[in-house]
Amino acid sequence: GVKFPYVVYRRLEGKYRANMAGDSNWKNGDIEIAVIARNYLTAQNVSDNIRLALSGLAGDFTLGAKTLTVSRFIIESDKDEYVGPVEGQDQGFHIVTAIYNYSITLQTPTLN
């Protein structure tokens, strides 16, 4: 069976931005993070901890051989929902979902 709580990440959208000279290596987009738990308090607490860890995230990060600069990572919206029992022993569950917006600058790739 499924172990609660659990977290689901989904990338909603990412857009590369260009300037008059072409590619600017700047990208912004949205991600969704949903926390699913058997009770509302657990879902909200886990979601709050994620929000605190991500709020104001900025700086340089290395991913393999690439470096990216995060200039903005903020929460845009959130919502709570309850999915009731479907049948038998099912208990239902609570979902707390948050949408985050990010802005990053990617390292310019080089060809060998």
C-alpha positions as CSV (number, residue, x, y, z in Angstrom):
1,G,0.0,0.0,0.0
2,V,0.9,3.7,-0.2
3,K,2.8,5.2,2.7
4,F,1.4,8.6,3.8
5,P,2.3,11.4,3.6
6,Y,3.8,11.7,0.2
7,V,4.8,14.6,-2.1
8,V,4.1,14.9,-5.8
9,Y,6.2,17.3,-8.0
10,R,5.0,18.4,-11.4
11,R,6.6,20.9,-13.8
12,L,3.8,22.9,-15.2
13,E,5.5,25.2,-17.6
14,G,8.9,26.6,-18.5
15,K,9.6,29.5,-20.9
16,Y,12.9,30.5,-22.3
17,R,13.2,34.3,-22.8
18,A,15.0,35.9,-25.6
19,N,16.3,39.5,-26.2
20,M,17.2,41.4,-29.3
21,A,20.5,39.6,-29.5
22,G,18.8,36.2,-29.4
23,D,18.8,33.6,-26.6
24,S,19.2,35.3,-23.2
25,N,19.8,32.0,-21.3
26,W,17.0,33.2,-18.9
27,K,14.1,30.9,-18.2
28,N,11.1,31.2,-15.9
29,G,8.2,28.9,-15.2
30,D,5.9,27.2,-12.7
31,I,6.0,24.0,-10.7
32,E,3.3,22.4,-8.6
33,I,4.0,20.6,-5.4
34,A,1.2,18.6,-3.8
35,V,1.3,17.0,-0.4
36,I,-1.1,14.1,0.2
37,A,-1.8,12.9,3.7
38,R,-4.5,11.1,5.7
39,N,-5.2,14.2,7.8
40,Y,-5.2,17.9,7.0
41,L,-2.8,18.9,9.7
42,T,0.0,16.6,8.4
43,A,-0.6,17.7,4.8
44,Q,-0.4,21.4,5.8
45,N,2.7,20.9,8.0
46,V,4.6,19.1,5.3
47,S,3.5,21.8,2.7
48,D,4.6,24.6,5.1
49,N,8.0,23.0,5.5
50,I,8.5,22.8,1.7
51,R,7.3,26.4,1.3
52,L,9.8,27.6,4.0
53,A,12.6,25.7,2.3
54,L,11.9,27.1,-1.1
55,S,10.8,30.7,-0.3
56,G,13.4,33.1,-1.4
57,L,15.6,30.4,-2.8
58,A,18.4,32.1,-4.8
59,G,22.0,31.6,-5.7
60,D,24.2,29.4,-7.9
61,F,23.7,25.7,-8.1
62,T,25.7,23.0,-9.9
63,L,23.8,20.3,-11.7
64,G,26.4,17.8,-13.1
65,A,28.7,19.9,-15.4
66,K,26.2,22.8,-15.6
67,T,25.7,25.8,-13.4
68,L,22.4,27.6,-13.0
69,T,21.6,30.8,-11.2
70,V,18.3,31.0,-9.4
71,S,17.2,34.6,-9.1
72,R,13.6,34.0,-7.9
73,F,11.6,31.2,-6.4
74,I,8.3,32.3,-4.9
75,I,4.9,30.8,-4.1
76,E,2.1,32.0,-6.3
77,S,-0.9,30.2,-5.0
78,D,-2.1,27.3,-2.9
79,K,-5.2,25.3,-2.3
80,D,-6.6,22.6,0.0
81,E,-8.9,19.7,-0.9
82,Y,-10.3,16.6,0.6
83,V,-10.9,13.4,-1.3
84,G,-13.5,11.4,0.6
85,P,-13.6,7.6,1.0
86,V,-14.5,5.7,-2.1
87,E,-15.5,2.3,-0.6
88,G,-15.1,-0.1,2.3
89,Q,-12.1,0.6,4.5
90,D,-10.9,3.7,2.5
91,Q,-10.3,6.7,4.8
92,G,-10.0,9.4,2.2
93,F,-7.1,11.9,2.1
94,H,-6.2,15.6,2.2
95,I,-4.2,17.3,-0.5
96,V,-2.4,20.7,-0.1
97,T,-1.2,22.0,-3.4
98,A,1.1,24.9,-4.0
99,I,2.2,26.6,-7.3
100,Y,5.7,28.1,-7.3
101,N,7.2,30.5,-9.9
102,Y,10.9,30.4,-10.6
103,S,13.4,32.4,-12.6
104,I,16.8,31.0,-13.5
105,T,19.7,31.8,-15.7
106,L,21.4,28.9,-17.4
107,Q,25.1,28.6,-18.2
108,T,25.7,29.1,-21.9
109,P,26.5,25.7,-23.4
110,T,29.8,25.3,-25.2
111,L,30.6,23.0,-28.1
112,N,33.7,20.9,-28.1
